[in-house]
Amino acid sequence: MLGDSLAAATGGLIRDRDGECLDAFSCNLGVCSTTRAELKGAVVGLERAWQLEFRVVELNLNSQTNINIIKNWQDDDHQHGLLASKIEHLLTRD
């Protein structure tokens, strides 16, 4: 987040099991909350990992709130339900 402007970006790293960076990404999101920015980053990172043909992944997030959203969302009407649904789908791909 950029100060009080709510201008947000997201980014992440894709690492191997030894912690070596294999890829990095970032993107501007416009105006959104920190919760939405981190969830969107998870989606972008998981999609990027799939494109790089990584099929066994571990998702690490900074926010316990976001972990709870992903684990406990009930329907797409939840404020972040569509992102949580997308993350769940990406984590369960073959």
mmCIF file as gemmi writes it, N, C-alpha and C atoms, coordinates in Angstrom:
data_model
loop_
_atom_site.group_PDB
_atom_site.id
_atom_site.type_symbol
_atom_site.label_atom_id
_atom_site.label_alt_id
_atom_site.label_comp_id
_atom_site.label_asym_id
_atom_site.label_entity_id
_atom_site.label_seq_id
_atom_site.pdbx_PDB_ins_code
_atom_site.Cartn_x
_atom_site.Cartn_y
_atom_site.Cartn_z
_atom_site.occupancy
_atom_site.B_iso_or_equiv
_atom_site.pdbx_formal_charge
_atom_site.auth_seq_id
_atom_site.auth_asym_id
_atom_site.pdbx_PDB_model_num
ATOM 1 N N . MET Axp A 1 ? 0.849 -1.171 0 1 0 ? 1 A 1
ATOM 2 C CA . MET Axp A 1 ? 0 0 0 1 0 ? 1 A 1
ATOM 3 C C . MET Axp A 1 ? 0.898 1.239 0 1 0 ? 1 A 1
ATOM 4 N N . LEU Axp A 2 ? 0.487 2.239 -0.71 1 0 ? 2 A 1
ATOM 5 C CA . LEU Axp A 2 ? 1.242 3.478 -0.793 1 0 ? 2 A 1
ATOM 6 C C . LEU Axp A 2 ? 0.594 4.53 0.103 1 0 ? 2 A 1
ATOM 7 N N . GLY Axp A 3 ? 1.073 4.606 1.34 1 0 ? 3 A 1
ATOM 8 C CA . GLY Axp A 3 ? 0.564 5.59 2.286 1 0 ? 3 A 1
ATOM 9 C C . GLY Axp A 3 ? -0.938 5.49 2.481 1 0 ? 3 A 1
ATOM 10 N N . ASP Axp A 4 ? -1.59 6.627 2.516 1 0 ? 4 A 1
ATOM 11 C CA . ASP Axp A 4 ? -3.041 6.674 2.712 1 0 ? 4 A 1
ATOM 12 C C . ASP Axp A 4 ? -3.814 6.607 1.404 1 0 ? 4 A 1
ATOM 13 N N . SER Axp A 5 ? -3.13 6.443 0.288 1 0 ? 5 A 1
ATOM 14 C CA . SER Axp A 5 ? -3.789 6.511 -1.018 1 0 ? 5 A 1
ATOM 15 C C . SER Axp A 5 ? -4.573 5.257 -1.37 1 0 ? 5 A 1
ATOM 16 N N . LEU Axp A 6 ? -4.295 4.155 -0.709 1 0 ? 6 A 1
ATOM 17 C CA . LEU Axp A 6 ? -4.88 2.847 -1.001 1 0 ? 6 A 1
ATOM 18 C C . LEU Axp A 6 ? -4.422 2.285 -2.344 1 0 ? 6 A 1
ATOM 19 N N . ALA Axp A 7 ? -3.45 2.93 -2.988 1 0 ? 7 A 1
ATOM 20 C CA . ALA Axp A 7 ? -2.868 2.376 -4.213 1 0 ? 7 A 1
ATOM 21 C C . ALA Axp A 7 ? -2.058 1.149 -3.804 1 0 ? 7 A 1
ATOM 22 N N . ALA Axp A 8 ? -2.36 0.026 -4.407 1 0 ? 8 A 1
ATOM 23 C CA . ALA Axp A 8 ? -1.763 -1.225 -3.973 1 0 ? 8 A 1
ATOM 24 C C . ALA Axp A 8 ? -1.043 -1.932 -5.112 1 0 ? 8 A 1
ATOM 25 N N . ALA Axp A 9 ? -0.093 -2.75 -4.717 1 0 ? 9 A 1
ATOM 26 C CA . ALA Axp A 9 ? 0.608 -3.641 -5.633 1 0 ? 9 A 1
ATOM 27 C C . ALA Axp A 9 ? 0.782 -4.96 -4.9 1 0 ? 9 A 1
ATOM 28 N N . THR Axp A 10 ? 1.12 -5.971 -5.645 1 0 ? 10 A 1
ATOM 29 C CA . THR Axp A 10 ? 1.376 -7.271 -5.04 1 0 ? 10 A 1
ATOM 30 C C . THR Axp A 10 ? 2.588 -7.883 -5.718 1 0 ? 10 A 1
ATOM 31 N N . GLY Axp A 11 ? 3.158 -8.859 -5.081 1 0 ? 11 A 1
ATOM 32 C CA . GLY Axp A 11 ? 4.307 -9.532 -5.654 1 0 ? 11 A 1
ATOM 33 C C . GLY Axp A 11 ? 4.653 -10.755 -4.835 1 0 ? 11 A 1
ATOM 34 N N . GLY Axp A 12 ? 5.566 -11.504 -5.337 1 0 ? 12 A 1
ATOM 35 C CA . GLY Axp A 12 ? 5.971 -12.707 -4.631 1 0 ? 12 A 1
ATOM 36 C C . GLY Axp A 12 ? 7.156 -13.372 -5.28 1 0 ? 12 A 1
ATOM 37 N N . LEU Axp A 13 ? 7.601 -14.427 -4.637 1 0 ? 13 A 1
ATOM 38 C CA . LEU Axp A 13 ? 8.722 -15.222 -5.109 1 0 ? 13 A 1
ATOM 39 C C . LEU Axp A 13 ? 8.29 -16.667 -5.247 1 0 ? 13 A 1
ATOM 40 N N . ILE Axp A 14 ? 8.852 -17.327 -6.213 1 0 ? 14 A 1
ATOM 41 C CA . ILE Axp A 14 ? 8.699 -18.775 -6.334 1 0 ? 14 A 1
ATOM 42 C C . ILE Axp A 14 ? 10.073 -19.357 -6.048 1 0 ? 14 A 1
ATOM 43 N N . ARG Axp A 15 ? 10.138 -20.167 -4.999 1 0 ? 15 A 1
ATOM 44 C CA . ARG Axp A 15 ? 11.412 -20.717 -4.54 1 0 ? 15 A 1
ATOM 45 C C . ARG Axp A 15 ? 11.408 -22.238 -4.638 1 0 ? 15 A 1
ATOM 46 N N . ASP Axp A 16 ? 12.597 -22.791 -4.716 1 0 ? 16 A 1
ATOM 47 C CA . ASP Axp A 16 ? 12.699 -24.244 -4.669 1 0 ? 16 A 1
ATOM 48 C C . ASP Axp A 16 ? 12.739 -24.69 -3.205 1 0 ? 16 A 1
ATOM 49 N N . ARG Axp A 17 ? 12.841 -25.976 -2.989 1 0 ? 17 A 1
ATOM 50 C CA . ARG Axp A 17 ? 12.791 -26.505 -1.625 1 0 ? 17 A 1
ATOM 51 C C . ARG Axp A 17 ? 13.957 -26.05 -0.754 1 0 ? 17 A 1
ATOM 52 N N . ASP Axp A 18 ? 15.033 -25.561 -1.388 1 0 ? 18 A 1
ATOM 53 C CA . ASP Axp A 18 ? 16.182 -25.053 -0.64 1 0 ? 18 A 1
ATOM 54 C C . ASP Axp A 18 ? 16.111 -23.549 -0.414 1 0 ? 18 A 1
ATOM 55 N N . GLY Axp A 19 ? 15.028 -22.913 -0.867 1 0 ? 19 A 1
ATOM 56 C CA . GLY Axp A 19 ? 14.848 -21.486 -0.673 1 0 ? 19 A 1
ATOM 57 C C . GLY Axp A 19 ? 15.45 -20.62 -1.764 1 0 ? 19 A 1
ATOM 58 N N . GLU Axp A 20 ? 15.996 -21.238 -2.804 1 0 ? 20 A 1
ATOM 59 C CA . GLU Axp A 20 ? 16.565 -20.471 -3.914 1 0 ? 20 A 1
ATOM 60 C C . GLU Axp A 20 ? 15.44 -19.902 -4.772 1 0 ? 20 A 1
ATOM 61 N N . CYS Axp A 21 ? 15.57 -18.641 -5.134 1 0 ? 21 A 1
ATOM 62 C CA . CYS Axp A 21 ? 14.545 -17.976 -5.939 1 0 ? 21 A 1
ATOM 63 C C . CYS Axp A 21 ? 14.604 -18.481 -7.382 1 0 ? 21 A 1
ATOM 64 N N . LEU Axp A 22 ? 13.467 -18.972 -7.866 1 0 ? 22 A 1
ATOM 65 C CA . LEU Axp A 22 ? 13.36 -19.452 -9.241 1 0 ? 22 A 1
ATOM 66 C C . LEU Axp A 22 ? 12.655 -18.45 -10.137 1 0 ? 22 A 1
ATOM 67 N N . ASP Axp A 23 ? 11.804 -17.625 -9.534 1 0 ? 23 A 1
ATOM 68 C CA . ASP Axp A 23 ? 11.04 -16.639 -10.294 1 0 ? 23 A 1
ATOM 69 C C . ASP Axp A 23 ? 10.506 -15.601 -9.314 1 0 ? 23 A 1
ATOM 70 N N . ALA Axp A 24 ? 10.242 -14.421 -9.817 1 0 ? 24 A 1
ATOM 71 C CA . ALA Axp A 24 ? 9.647 -13.354 -9.01 1 0 ? 24 A 1
ATOM 72 C C . ALA Axp A 24 ? 8.628 -12.628 -9.874 1 0 ? 24 A 1
ATOM 73 N N . PHE Axp A 25 ? 7.643 -12.038 -9.23 1 0 ? 25 A 1
ATOM 74 C CA . PHE Axp A 25 ? 6.61 -11.327 -9.979 1 0 ? 25 A 1
ATOM 75 C C . PHE Axp A 25 ? 6.111 -10.148 -9.164 1 0 ? 25 A 1
ATOM 76 N N . SER Axp A 26 ? 5.552 -9.182 -9.841 1 0 ? 26 A 1
ATOM 77 C CA . SER Axp A 26 ? 4.879 -8.064 -9.184 1 0 ? 26 A 1
ATOM 78 C C . SER Axp A 26 ? 3.882 -7.47 -10.159 1 0 ? 26 A 1
ATOM 79 N N . CYS Axp A 27 ? 2.86 -6.839 -9.634 1 0 ? 27 A 1
ATOM 80 C CA . CYS Axp A 27 ? 1.894 -6.151 -10.481 1 0 ? 27 A 1
ATOM 81 C C . CYS Axp A 27 ? 1.148 -5.101 -9.672 1 0 ? 27 A 1
ATOM 82 N N . ASN Axp A 28 ? 0.774 -4.03 -10.344 1 0 ? 28 A 1
ATOM 83 C CA . ASN Axp A 28 ? -0.036 -2.981 -9.735 1 0 ? 28 A 1
ATOM 84 C C . ASN Axp A 28 ? -1.482 -3.427 -9.699 1 0 ? 28 A 1
ATOM 85 N N . LEU Axp A 29 ? -2.187 -3.077 -8.634 1 0 ? 29 A 1
ATOM 86 C CA . LEU Axp A 29 ? -3.584 -3.479 -8.479 1 0 ? 29 A 1
ATOM 87 C C . LEU Axp A 29 ? -4.544 -2.31 -8.475 1 0 ? 29 A 1
ATOM 88 N N . GLY Axp A 30 ? -4.047 -1.111 -8.401 1 0 ? 30 A 1
ATOM 89 C CA . GLY Axp A 30 ? -4.934 0.032 -8.269 1 0 ? 30 A 1
ATOM 90 C C . GLY Axp A 30 ? -5.332 0.202 -6.816 1 0 ? 30 A 1
ATOM 91 N N . VAL Axp A 31 ? -6.547 0.59 -6.57 1 0 ? 31 A 1
ATOM 92 C CA . VAL Axp A 31 ? -7.022 0.829 -5.212 1 0 ? 31 A 1
ATOM 93 C C . VAL Axp A 31 ? -7.669 -0.437 -4.674 1 0 ? 31 A 1
ATOM 94 N N . CYS Axp A 32 ? -7.147 -0.932 -3.56 1 0 ? 32 A 1
ATOM 95 C CA . CYS Axp A 32 ? -7.747 -2.089 -2.89 1 0 ? 32 A 1
ATOM 96 C C . CYS Axp A 32 ? -7.164 -2.21 -1.493 1 0 ? 32 A 1
ATOM 97 N N . SER Axp A 33 ? -7.713 -3.108 -0.723 1 0 ? 33 A 1
ATOM 98 C CA . SER Axp A 33 ? -7.263 -3.34 0.653 1 0 ? 33 A 1
ATOM 99 C C . SER Axp A 33 ? -6.014 -4.212 0.66 1 0 ? 33 A 1
ATOM 100 N N . THR Axp A 34 ? -5.327 -4.229 1.799 1 0 ? 34 A 1
ATOM 101 C CA . THR Axp A 34 ? -4.16 -5.105 1.932 1 0 ? 34 A 1
ATOM 102 C C . THR Axp A 34 ? -4.579 -6.578 1.869 1 0 ? 34 A 1
ATOM 103 N N . THR Axp A 35 ? -5.746 -6.885 2.397 1 0 ? 35 A 1
ATOM 104 C CA . THR Axp A 35 ? -6.251 -8.267 2.332 1 0 ? 35 A 1
ATOM 105 C C . THR Axp A 35 ? -6.411 -8.7 0.882 1 0 ? 35 A 1
ATOM 106 N N . ARG Axp A 36 ? -7.09 -7.891 0.109 1 0 ? 36 A 1
ATOM 107 C CA . ARG Axp A 36 ? -7.314 -8.216 -1.303 1 0 ? 36 A 1
ATOM 108 C C . ARG Axp A 36 ? -5.986 -8.276 -2.069 1 0 ? 36 A 1
ATOM 109 N N . ALA Axp A 37 ? -5.055 -7.379 -1.755 1 0 ? 37 A 1
ATOM 110 C CA . ALA Axp A 37 ? -3.762 -7.367 -2.435 1 0 ? 37 A 1
ATOM 111 C C . ALA Axp A 37 ? -3.009 -8.675 -2.197 1 0 ? 37 A 1
ATOM 112 N N . GLU Axp A 38 ? -3.011 -9.17 -0.957 1 0 ? 38 A 1
ATOM 113 C CA . GLU Axp A 38 ? -2.299 -10.418 -0.687 1 0 ? 38 A 1
ATOM 114 C C . GLU Axp A 38 ? -3.002 -11.617 -1.329 1 0 ? 38 A 1
ATOM 115 N N . LEU Axp A 39 ? -4.323 -11.643 -1.29 1 0 ? 39 A 1
ATOM 116 C CA . LEU Axp A 39 ? -5.051 -12.743 -1.938 1 0 ? 39 A 1
ATOM 117 C C . LEU Axp A 39 ? -4.823 -12.732 -3.45 1 0 ? 39 A 1
ATOM 118 N N . LYS Axp A 40 ? -4.838 -11.547 -4.049 1 0 ? 40 A 1
ATOM 119 C CA . LYS Axp A 40 ? -4.574 -11.44 -5.482 1 0 ? 40 A 1
ATOM 120 C C . LYS Axp A 40 ? -3.144 -11.899 -5.787 1 0 ? 40 A 1
ATOM 121 N N . GLY Axp A 41 ? -2.206 -11.567 -4.92 1 0 ? 41 A 1
ATOM 122 C CA . GLY Axp A 41 ? -0.831 -12.028 -5.09 1 0 ? 41 A 1
ATOM 123 C C . GLY Axp A 41 ? -0.728 -13.541 -5.062 1 0 ? 41 A 1
ATOM 124 N N . ALA Axp A 42 ? -1.523 -14.167 -4.207 1 0 ? 42 A 1
ATOM 125 C CA . ALA Axp A 42 ? -1.543 -15.629 -4.153 1 0 ? 42 A 1
ATOM 126 C C . ALA Axp A 42 ? -2.036 -16.209 -5.474 1 0 ? 42 A 1
ATOM 127 N N . VAL Axp A 43 ? -3.088 -15.614 -6.023 1 0 ? 43 A 1
ATOM 128 C CA . VAL Axp A 43 ? -3.614 -16.081 -7.313 1 0 ? 43 A 1
ATOM 129 C C . VAL Axp A 43 ? -2.556 -15.931 -8.41 1 0 ? 43 A 1
ATOM 130 N N . VAL Axp A 44 ? -1.958 -14.751 -8.485 1 0 ? 44 A 1
ATOM 131 C CA . VAL Axp A 44 ? -0.948 -14.5 -9.523 1 0 ? 44 A 1
ATOM 132 C C . VAL Axp A 44 ? 0.229 -15.462 -9.356 1 0 ? 44 A 1
ATOM 133 N N . GLY Axp A 45 ? 0.687 -15.662 -8.13 1 0 ? 45 A 1
ATOM 134 C CA . GLY Axp A 45 ? 1.809 -16.564 -7.88 1 0 ? 45 A 1
ATOM 135 C C . GLY Axp A 45 ? 1.505 -18.009 -8.226 1 0 ? 45 A 1
ATOM 136 N N . LEU Axp A 46 ? 0.32 -18.481 -7.857 1 0 ? 46 A 1
ATOM 137 C CA . LEU Axp A 46 ? -0.055 -19.86 -8.177 1 0 ? 46 A 1
ATOM 138 C C . LEU Axp A 46 ? -0.225 -20.056 -9.684 1 0 ? 46 A 1
ATOM 139 N N . GLU Axp A 47 ? -0.799 -19.067 -10.352 1 0 ? 47 A 1
ATOM 140 C CA . GLU Axp A 47 ? -0.913 -19.156 -11.814 1 0 ? 47 A 1
ATOM 141 C C . GLU Axp A 47 ? 0.463 -19.164 -12.457 1 0 ? 47 A 1
ATOM 142 N N . ARG Axp A 48 ? 1.37 -18.342 -11.951 1 0 ? 48 A 1
ATOM 143 C CA . ARG Axp A 48 ? 2.738 -18.287 -12.483 1 0 ? 48 A 1
ATOM 144 C C . ARG Axp A 48 ? 3.455 -19.62 -12.251 1 0 ? 48 A 1
ATOM 145 N N . ALA Axp A 49 ? 3.309 -20.202 -11.08 1 0 ? 49 A 1
ATOM 146 C CA . ALA Axp A 49 ? 3.927 -21.495 -10.789 1 0 ? 49 A 1
ATOM 147 C C . ALA Axp A 49 ? 3.414 -22.567 -11.755 1 0 ? 49 A 1
ATOM 148 N N . TRP Axp A 50 ? 2.103 -22.53 -12.047 1 0 ? 50 A 1
ATOM 149 C CA . TRP Axp A 50 ? 1.514 -23.49 -12.986 1 0 ? 50 A 1
ATOM 150 C C . TRP Axp A 50 ? 2.108 -23.303 -14.381 1 0 ? 50 A 1
ATOM 151 N N . GLN Axp A 51 ? 2.235 -22.041 -14.808 1 0 ? 51 A 1
ATOM 152 C CA . GLN Axp A 51 ? 2.821 -21.75 -16.124 1 0 ? 51 A 1
ATOM 153 C C . GLN Axp A 51 ? 4.259 -22.254 -16.219 1 0 ? 51 A 1
ATOM 154 N N . LEU Axp A 52 ? 4.972 -22.215 -15.095 1 0 ? 52 A 1
ATOM 155 C CA . LEU Axp A 52 ? 6.359 -22.695 -15.061 1 0 ? 52 A 1
ATOM 156 C C . LEU Axp A 52 ? 6.432 -24.21 -14.869 1 0 ? 52 A 1
ATOM 157 N N . GLU Axp A 53 ? 5.262 -24.857 -14.845 1 0 ? 53 A 1
ATOM 158 C CA . GLU Axp A 53 ? 5.112 -26.308 -14.75 1 0 ? 53 A 1
ATOM 159 C C . GLU Axp A 53 ? 5.494 -26.885 -13.394 1 0 ? 53 A 1
ATOM 160 N N . PHE Axp A 54 ? 5.349 -26.079 -12.347 1 0 ? 54 A 1
ATOM 161 C CA . PHE Axp A 54 ? 5.507 -26.597 -10.993 1 0 ? 54 A 1
ATOM 162 C C . PHE Axp A 54 ? 4.165 -27.161 -10.564 1 0 ? 54 A 1
ATOM 163 N N . ARG Axp A 55 ? 4.143 -28.436 -10.168 1 0 ? 55 A 1
ATOM 164 C CA . ARG Axp A 55 ? 2.887 -29.098 -9.841 1 0 ? 55 A 1
ATOM 165 C C . ARG Axp A 55 ? 2.731 -29.397 -8.354 1 0 ? 55 A 1
ATOM 166 N N . VAL Axp A 56 ? 3.799 -29.327 -7.605 1 0 ? 56 A 1
ATOM 167 C CA . VAL Axp A 56 ? 3.732 -29.49 -6.154 1 0 ? 56 A 1
ATOM 168 C C . VAL Axp A 56 ? 4.205 -28.168 -5.563 1 0 ? 56 A 1
ATOM 169 N N . VAL Axp A 57 ? 3.285 -27.446 -4.934 1 0 ? 57 A 1
ATOM 170 C CA . VAL Axp A 57 ? 3.618 -26.123 -4.408 1 0 ? 57 A 1
ATOM 171 C C . VAL Axp A 57 ? 3.154 -25.983 -2.963 1 0 ? 57 A 1
ATOM 172 N N . GLU Axp A 58 ? 3.786 -25.082 -2.262 1 0 ? 58 A 1
ATOM 173 C CA . GLU Axp A 58 ? 3.378 -24.682 -0.922 1 0 ? 58 A 1
ATOM 174 C C . GLU Axp A 58 ? 3.143 -23.188 -0.974 1 0 ? 58 A 1
ATOM 175 N N . LEU Axp A 59 ? 1.983 -22.742 -0.55 1 0 ? 59 A 1
ATOM 176 C CA . LEU Axp A 59 ? 1.639 -21.326 -0.549 1 0 ? 59 A 1
ATOM 177 C C . LEU Axp A 59 ? 1.905 -20.756 0.836 1 0 ? 59 A 1
ATOM 178 N N . ASN Axp A 60 ? 2.699 -19.697 0.896 1 0 ? 60 A 1
ATOM 179 C CA . ASN Axp A 60 ? 2.981 -19.011 2.155 1 0 ? 60 A 1
ATOM 180 C C . ASN Axp A 60 ? 2.419 -17.601 2.084 1 0 ? 60 A 1
ATOM 181 N N . LEU Axp A 61 ? 1.655 -17.24 3.097 1 0 ? 61 A 1
ATOM 182 C CA . LEU Axp A 61 ? 1.066 -15.905 3.191 1 0 ? 61 A 1
ATOM 183 C C . LEU Axp A 61 ? 1.507 -15.257 4.496 1 0 ? 61 A 1
ATOM 184 N N . ASN Axp A 62 ? 1.488 -13.932 4.538 1 0 ? 62 A 1
ATOM 185 C CA . ASN Axp A 62 ? 1.867 -13.198 5.744 1 0 ? 62 A 1
ATOM 186 C C . ASN Axp A 62 ? 0.72 -13.035 6.724 1 0 ? 62 A 1
ATOM 187 N N . SER Axp A 63 ? -0.499 -13.134 6.25 1 0 ? 63 A 1
ATOM 188 C CA . SER Axp A 63 ? -1.659 -12.787 7.065 1 0 ? 63 A 1
ATOM 189 C C . SER Axp A 63 ? -2.471 -14.011 7.476 1 0 ? 63 A 1
ATOM 190 N N . GLN Axp A 64 ? -2.614 -14.2 8.791 1 0 ? 64 A 1
ATOM 191 C CA . GLN Axp A 64 ? -3.469 -15.284 9.279 1 0 ? 64 A 1
ATOM 192 C C . GLN Axp A 64 ? -4.91 -15.053 8.857 1 0 ? 64 A 1
ATOM 193 N N . THR Axp A 65 ? -5.315 -13.799 8.756 1 0 ? 65 A 1
ATOM 194 C CA . THR Axp A 65 ? -6.664 -13.472 8.282 1 0 ? 65 A 1
ATOM 195 C C . THR Axp A 65 ? -6.879 -14.048 6.894 1 0 ? 65 A 1
ATOM 196 N N . ASN Axp A 66 ? -5.92 -13.872 6.006 1 0 ? 66 A 1
ATOM 197 C CA . ASN Axp A 66 ? -6.065 -14.396 4.647 1 0 ? 66 A 1
ATOM 198 C C . ASN Axp A 66 ? -6.054 -15.918 4.614 1 0 ? 66 A 1
ATOM 199 N N . ILE Axp A 67 ? -5.256 -16.517 5.456 1 0 ? 67 A 1
ATOM 200 C CA . ILE Axp A 67 ? -5.26 -17.985 5.541 1 0 ? 67 A 1
ATOM 201 C C . ILE Axp A 67 ? -6.64 -18.462 5.966 1 0 ? 67 A 1
ATOM 202 N N . ASN Axp A 68 ? -7.229 -17.791 6.951 1 0 ? 68 A 1
ATOM 203 C CA . ASN Axp A 68 ? -8.573 -18.152 7.414 1 0 ? 68 A 1
ATOM 204 C C . ASN Axp A 68 ? -9.614 -17.944 6.323 1 0 ? 68 A 1
ATOM 205 N N . ILE Axp A 69 ? -9.485 -16.87 5.552 1 0 ? 69 A 1
ATOM 206 C CA . ILE Axp A 69 ? -10.422 -16.632 4.452 1 0 ? 69 A 1
ATOM 207 C C . ILE Axp A 69 ? -10.365 -17.778 3.457 1 0 ? 69 A 1
ATOM 208 N N . ILE Axp A 70 ? -9.164 -18.196 3.094 1 0 ? 70 A 1
ATOM 209 C CA . ILE Axp A 70 ? -9.006 -19.284 2.116 1 0 ? 70 A 1
ATOM 210 C C . ILE Axp A 70 ? -9.564 -20.592 2.663 1 0 ? 70 A 1
ATOM 211 N N . LYS Axp A 71 ? -9.302 -20.868 3.911 1 0 ? 71 A 1
ATOM 212 C CA . LYS Axp A 71 ? -9.745 -22.133 4.506 1 0 ? 71 A 1
ATOM 213 C C . LYS Axp A 71 ? -11.238 -22.167 4.804 1 0 ? 71 A 1
ATOM 214 N N . ASN Axp A 72 ? -11.837 -21.015 5.099 1 0 ? 72 A 1
ATOM 215 C CA . ASN Axp A 72 ? -13.195 -21.009 5.654 1 0 ? 72 A 1
ATOM 216 C C . ASN Axp A 72 ? -14.254 -20.309 4.829 1 0 ? 72 A 1
ATOM 217 N N . TRP Axp A 73 ? -13.928 -19.793 3.669 1 0 ? 73 A 1
ATOM 218 C CA . TRP Axp A 73 ? -14.961 -19.081 2.894 1 0 ? 73 A 1
ATOM 219 C C . TRP Axp A 73 ? -16.062 -20.076 2.531 1 0 ? 73 A 1
ATOM 220 N N . GLN Axp A 74 ? -17.267 -19.576 2.46 1 0 ? 74 A 1
ATOM 221 C CA . GLN Axp A 74 ? -18.412 -20.455 2.22 1 0 ? 74 A 1
ATOM 222 C C . GLN Axp A 74 ? -19.032 -20.286 0.844 1 0 ? 74 A 1
ATOM 223 N N . ASP Axp A 75 ? -19.022 -19.081 0.313 1 0 ? 75 A 1
ATOM 224 C CA . ASP Axp A 75 ? -19.648 -18.877 -0.985 1 0 ? 75 A 1
ATOM 225 C C . ASP Axp A 75 ? -19.041 -17.657 -1.668 1 0 ? 75 A 1
ATOM 226 N N . ASP Axp A 76 ? -19.327 -17.527 -2.933 1 0 ? 76 A 1
ATOM 227 C CA . ASP Axp A 76 ? -18.758 -16.447 -3.724 1 0 ? 76 A 1
ATOM 228 C C . ASP Axp A 76 ? -19.304 -15.08 -3.333 1 0 ? 76 A 1
ATOM 229 N N . ASP Axp A 77 ? -20.346 -15.037 -2.491 1 0 ? 77 A 1
ATOM 230 C CA . ASP Axp A 77 ? -20.874 -13.758 -2.027 1 0 ? 77 A 1
ATOM 231 C C . ASP Axp A 77 ? -20.02 -13.155 -0.918 1 0 ? 77 A 1
ATOM 232 N N . HIS Axp A 78 ? -19.117 -13.972 -0.328 1 0 ? 78 A 1
ATOM 233 C CA . HIS Axp A 78 ? -18.178 -13.44 0.661 1 0 ? 78 A 1
ATOM 234 C C . HIS Axp A 78 ? -17.355 -12.353 -0.017 1 0 ? 78 A 1
ATOM 235 N N . GLN Axp A 79 ? -16.979 -11.339 0.712 1 0 ? 79 A 1
ATOM 236 C CA . GLN Axp A 79 ? -16.243 -10.202 0.158 1 0 ? 79 A 1
ATOM 237 C C . GLN Axp A 79 ? -15.042 -10.639 -0.685 1 0 ? 79 A 1
ATOM 238 N N . HIS Axp A 80 ? -14.368 -11.688 -0.25 1 0 ? 80 A 1
ATOM 239 C CA . HIS Axp A 80 ? -13.191 -12.182 -0.974 1 0 ? 80 A 1
ATOM 240 C C . HIS Axp A 80 ? -13.412 -13.609 -1.483 1 0 ? 80 A 1
ATOM 241 N N . GLY Axp A 81 ? -14.68 -14.009 -1.588 1 0 ? 81 A 1
ATOM 242 C CA . GLY Axp A 81 ? -15.014 -15.384 -1.962 1 0 ? 81 A 1
ATOM 243 C C . GLY Axp A 81 ? -14.499 -15.804 -3.323 1 0 ? 81 A 1
ATOM 244 N N . LEU Axp A 82 ? -14.575 -14.927 -4.312 1 0 ? 82 A 1
ATOM 245 C CA . LEU Axp A 82 ? -14.101 -15.307 -5.648 1 0 ? 82 A 1
ATOM 246 C C . LEU Axp A 82 ? -12.605 -15.56 -5.663 1 0 ? 82 A 1
ATOM 247 N N . LEU Axp A 83 ? -11.853 -14.717 -4.959 1 0 ? 83 A 1
ATOM 248 C CA . LEU Axp A 83 ? -10.4 -14.939 -4.886 1 0 ? 83 A 1
ATOM 249 C C . LEU Axp A 83 ? -10.087 -16.206 -4.098 1 0 ? 83 A 1
ATOM 250 N N . ALA Axp A 84 ? -10.787 -16.42 -2.981 1 0 ? 84 A 1
ATOM 251 C CA . ALA Axp A 84 ? -10.565 -17.626 -2.186 1 0 ? 84 A 1
ATOM 252 C C . ALA Axp A 84 ? -10.894 -18.877 -2.991 1 0 ? 84 A 1
ATOM 253 N N . SER Axp A 85 ? -11.968 -18.829 -3.753 1 0 ? 85 A 1
ATOM 254 C CA . SER Axp A 85 ? -12.351 -19.949 -4.606 1 0 ? 85 A 1
ATOM 255 C C . SER Axp A 85 ? -11.284 -20.227 -5.659 1 0 ? 85 A 1
ATOM 256 N N . LYS Axp A 86 ? -10.766 -19.178 -6.267 1 0 ? 86 A 1
ATOM 257 C CA . LYS Axp A 86 ? -9.727 -19.318 -7.284 1 0 ? 86 A 1
ATOM 258 C C . LYS Axp A 86 ? -8.464 -19.932 -6.671 1 0 ? 86 A 1
ATOM 259 N N . ILE Axp A 87 ? -8.069 -19.462 -5.492 1 0 ? 87 A 1
ATOM 260 C CA . ILE Axp A 87 ? -6.889 -20.012 -4.817 1 0 ? 87 A 1
ATOM 261 C C . ILE Axp A 87 ? -7.094 -21.487 -4.512 1 0 ? 87 A 1
ATOM 262 N N . GLU Axp A 88 ? -8.253 -21.821 -3.978 1 0 ? 88 A 1
ATOM 263 C CA . GLU Axp A 88 ? -8.559 -23.224 -3.674 1 0 ? 88 A 1
ATOM 264 C C . GLU Axp A 88 ? -8.466 -24.08 -4.934 1 0 ? 88 A 1
ATOM 265 N N . HIS Axp A 89 ? -9.025 -23.592 -6.031 1 0 ? 89 A 1
ATOM 266 C CA . HIS Axp A 89 ? -8.958 -24.32 -7.29 1 0 ? 89 A 1
ATOM 267 C C . HIS Axp A 89 ? -7.512 -24.505 -7.749 1 0 ? 89 A 1
ATOM 268 N N . LEU Axp A 90 ? -6.728 -23.447 -7.676 1 0 ? 90 A 1
ATOM 269 C CA . LEU Axp A 90 ? -5.336 -23.531 -8.132 1 0 ? 90 A 1
ATOM 270 C C . LEU Axp A 90 ? -4.511 -24.487 -7.254 1 0 ? 90 A 1
ATOM 271 N N . LEU Axp A 91 ? -4.807 -24.534 -5.96 1 0 ? 91 A 1
ATOM 272 C CA . LEU Axp A 91 ? -4.073 -25.427 -5.071 1 0 ? 91 A 1
ATOM 273 C C . LEU Axp A 91 ? -4.449 -26.889 -5.251 1 0 ? 91 A 1
ATOM 274 N N . THR Axp A 92 ? -5.614 -27.153 -5.833 1 0 ? 92 A 1
ATOM 275 C CA . THR Axp A 92 ? -6.066 -28.548 -5.968 1 0 ? 92 A 1
ATOM 276 C C . THR Axp A 92 ? -5.933 -29.078 -7.395 1 0 ? 92 A 1
ATOM 277 N N . ARG Axp A 93 ? -5.327 -28.312 -8.277 1 0 ? 93 A 1
ATOM 278 C CA . ARG Axp A 93 ? -5.089 -28.825 -9.639 1 0 ? 93 A 1
ATOM 279 C C . ARG Axp A 93 ? -4.194 -30.053 -9.587 1 0 ? 93 A 1
ATOM 280 N N . ASP Axp A 94 ? -4.344 -30.903 -10.577 1 0 ? 94 A 1
ATOM 281 C CA . ASP Axp A 94 ? -3.433 -32.06 -10.694 1 0 ? 94 A 1
ATOM 282 C C . ASP Axp A 94 ? -2.073 -31.596 -11.115 1 0 ? 94 A 1
